[in-house]
């Protein structure tokens, strides 16, 4: 199994110390976290996109470019690019630039996002989000793979003989489809025969499994081999302790603080307590043995070969502690037990062969 570290760059007062980071301190924290993730042997680092407090992640390509300048190996992901509200021309240019500056380490995860505040900011309604995303994605693919594109649609002005520059460094920038709540995302991924990344963050396993199962069914419908499906999955909060009891005790202040945020209220968690979330949800809180057991259980249900973890909100020393413990006490077993060829061959550059639904 390959493991990525994700950050939404949520900047709240620390639940234990009460201290707040300035925006600049938080940016530096995220860059340092990505550098540490590479040093510890993680496979990828992802930055999400949000357009409102307490998140500072409104410009993922800028942050990922800073990370690219400080790293050499780790893959760089967007988690997610909120394509339902963005101009595909601007996206094509920004991310092709990042693709060059990172040496072809970019992979994009697209989605509608998880914060309804961005719709009025960018001039569409929430009801239009899926139609908007599909139209914009079809245009983005053309802009990255074709020259002299002529196009007309609903969500941006027409284009006449347009070629965006720079062209991507990779032959085709890999795209994953973020999946959280609707079969519209799994349907779109299946149409194009592209991987999905299940958010798997806020609800019981069965909800996400149903979407992953739908994705594999629709792959077959569109003529793709579901046995070659590439699936990634997120996880709930991560906190490792020497015992599960210790992990729960140390994590509880963070759980309490996050539960009071507007973001948590919007997600409408079905779990009534931290213990309920650990027992019946995706949270990775416990001893290393307990966390490994849960990851293997989810793998049996999802069949995913990429996992994402996050340590946002913890003190910087705890972030480092948790990433190091995961790398030393959990990651080796996952690598042994769950083979994954994702990212093993490095980026496929322009002029080289590429394959859809291939763990390359």
N, C-alpha and C positions, 0 to 999 in steps of 0.2 A: 504494500500500500504506500502511496505517496501522500505526504502531508504538507498542507499549506497553512500559513499563519495569516489570518485576516484581521483587518482593523477598520472600523467605521469612524475612527477618530472622535469618539464621543468624549467631550471635555466637561466633566462635572467635578465639583469638589470631591476629594477623595473621601470615601465612606468611613475610613478608619482614622485618617489624620485630620480630616476637615480642610486640608490645604487645596488650593486651586492652582492649576498651571495657567500661565499666560498662553495665548494662542501660539506664540513662537516657541515656548517650551514644549507644547504638545507636538508641534511639527518636528522638533528635534527628537522628541521621544519616539515618534513613529519611525523616523529614519534610523535611529539607533536600534530599535526593535527589529527592523528588517535586516540590518547588518548582523545582529546577533543571530537571527534565524538562519542566515546563510552560514555563519560560523558553526552553528550547532548541527548543520546537515539537513535542515528542512528543505523541501523541494521548491516551494513557491511562497511568495508574499503578495497579499491582495489588499487593495484599498477600495473601500466602498464609496458610494456617492449619496450625499444628502444635501438638502438645500434649506437648512434652518438649524437653530440651536437645539441641543447642545453639540451638534456635529460640526466638525471643521472640514469635512471631506467634500466640499463643493467642486473641487478641481482635481480629480484623480490623476489625469495625465501629468499635471505639474508635480504633484507629490511623487508619483512613480518615476518621473524623470530624475528628481533629486535622489531617489533610492537607487536608480540605475547607475548614477555617477559614483556611488559608494559601494557597489556590489559588482560581481563579475559572473556569477553562476546562476543564482536563484531566478526562477521564472517570476514574472511580474504579471499580476492579474488585476482586473477591475471587478469589484464585488458589491454591487453590479454597476455597469454603465446604464443609466436610466434613459435608454434610447427612445422611450415613448414621448419624451419632451425635448429631445435634442435635435439640432440641425445636422442631418447626415453629412453635409459637405464639411462642416466644422469638425465633426467627429472623424471623418476620413482623414483630414489634414492633421489634426492634433495627434491621433494615435499612430498614423504612419510616421510622423516625426519621432514619437516615443519609440516606435519599433526600431528606427535607425539608431537612436541614441542609446538604446539598451542592447544593441547587437543582436536583435531578433529574439529577445526573451519575452516579448509581450504576448499575452493571451487575454481576450476580452470575454467577460461574462455579461450578457445583456439581459435586461429585465425591465419591468414597469416600475420598480422601486417599491419601497414599503412605507412611504410617507406622503399622504395626500396633499401636503402643503405645496409640492412642486407644480401641481397642475395649474393653478391660477398664475403662478410666476411665469410660466412659459406658454400660456394661452390656449390650453386644451382642457376639456372636462374629464373627470374621472371615468365617465361612461365611454369615452373615446379611446381609452388608454391602449386596449389591445389592437384595435384597428390601426391606430397611430403607430404602434411599435412595429407591426408587420410591414406597413408601407415604408417606414423609415429604414427598416432592416433590408428590405429588398433593394432599396436605392443604395444603401451603404455598400452592399455586396457588389453592386455594379460599379460603383465609384472606385472600389479597390481592385477590381479585376478587368475593367474595361477602360478604354480611352474614348474621348469624344462622345460622352453620354448625353443623349437627349431624353428628357423625362418630363412627365407631368403627373401630379397627384394632388391630394387634398391638403397636406399638412406643411407644404412649403412652396415657394414660387417655382414655376417651371424652369427647367434647365435646357440649354441648347448647346450641343457640341462641347460639353465640359469635360476636361481632364484635370483631376486634382493632383496637386504636388505637395510634398514628395510622394512618389509611389511607395508602397510598403517595402520594407527591407526583406521580409519573408515572402515567399511565393504566395502565401495566403495566410493572413493573420488568423490564427485559430480562434474560433468563436464557440463559447458554451452558452447555453440558454438557461438562465436562472429560473428555477421552478419552486414556487412556494404555495400557490393557492388555487390555480386554475389550469384546466386542461388546454387552455389557449396557448400557454407557453410550451407544454409538451408536444402539442400538435405542430407548432411552428418548428420546433427542433426536429421532429420526425420528418416533416416535409423536406427539410434540407439535409437530413441524415447527419446531424451534428450532435455533439454531446450535450448532456444536461448537467446542471449542478443544483441539487435539491437544497433548499435553505435549511431544512431540518433543524429549526431553532426553537420554535415556540409551541409545538403541538405534539400529540402522541404519534408514535411511529406509523400507525395505520393510515393517517392522512397523507403522509408523504409517500408511503409505499404505493398507495392507490395511484398517485400521479406517475411514479416511476413505472409501474405496471402498464399504465395507459401509454406511456412513451414507447415501451417495447412493443406493445400491440400495434401502435400506429407506424412504427418503423417497418414492421412486416407489411403493413398495408401499402406503404409507399415503395416497397421493393427493396428495402435494406435488410440486412441480416441482423436480427435482434441479438444474436449470440455475440456480435461484435460491438454491441452498444458500449459506449464509454459513459460512466456515471460518476459524478462527484457528489459528495454530501457534506453539509455543514454539521455543526453540533451545537449544543447549548454551551453554557459557560464552563470553563475549565478551571478546576482547582484540585491539585493533588496534595494529599497529606500522608503521613506515615500510616494512619488508619483512616477509615471513612469518617469516623466520629470527629477526628481532628480536622479533616477537610471541611466538614459541614460547619463546625464551630468557627473556623477561620474565615469561611466564605460568607457566613450569614449576614454580616453588616453590609456587604456589597449587594447581596440579594435584596435586602430591605430597602436600600437606597435606590436601586434600579427599579424596583416595583412601584415606587412613588413617581417615576418620571412620566411625562406625557407619552413618550414613545412606548413604554410598557403598557400604559392604559389603552393606547391605540391597538396594540397587538392582541389584547383581550385574552390573556393566558387562561387556559382551562384548568390550570393547576392551582390549588388553593393554599399551597405551602411549599417551602423549599424541599421538604422531604418528599412531597407528592411529585414535584418536578423531577427529582432525582430518580424516584422509583418508576415513574410512568412517562417521563419525557426524555429528551436527548441530553440533558445536562451531564457533563463529565466531571463529577465532583465525588471524590472518594480516594481510596487507596489506589496505587497503580494497578493492582490486581483487579479491583472492582471496575476501574475505568476500561481496562483491556477487555474484560468480560462484556461490558456494554457495547464497546465498539465492534467486537466480533458478532454480537447479537444483531446489531444494526446491519452489519455487512451481510449476514445471512438473509436478512429481509430485503435489502436494497441491491446487493450485488455490486456495490460501488468499489472503485479502486483508488479513489482520491478522497481524502478527508481534510476538512478545514477546522482549525481551532482558533480561539481568540482569547486574549487576556486583557482586553480593554477594561479600564476602570480600576485595576489593581495599582498599588504603589509600584514605582519603577523597580524597586528591589524585588518585589513579589513577581512582577512580570518576568524578570530575568530568572528568578528561582523556578517559576512554573514552566517556562520554556526549556530550561536546562533539565529539569526532572523528566519532562515528557520525552525529550530527546534521548535521555539516558535510560529511562525505566519503562517506557512504553513503545517508542518508535522501533527499536530493534526487533521486538516480537512481531509488530505489525508488518514489517518488511519481510520477515521470514514466513509468516502465515498467509499473507495475501499478496501474491505476485501482481505487479503492475508494470507495464511497459510505457506508461505515459511519461513523456519528456525524456526518455532514455537516449534518444538519438539526436537530441538537440534541435534547433530550429531548422526548418526546411526553407532554403533561400530561393529567390527568384531564379527560374531556370531549372530547378530541381523538381523531381516528382513529389507529389503530395497525395495523401489518401484520406478520404472521409471515413469516419468511424474506425479509425485505426489508432491503437495506443502507441503511436510513435512520437 
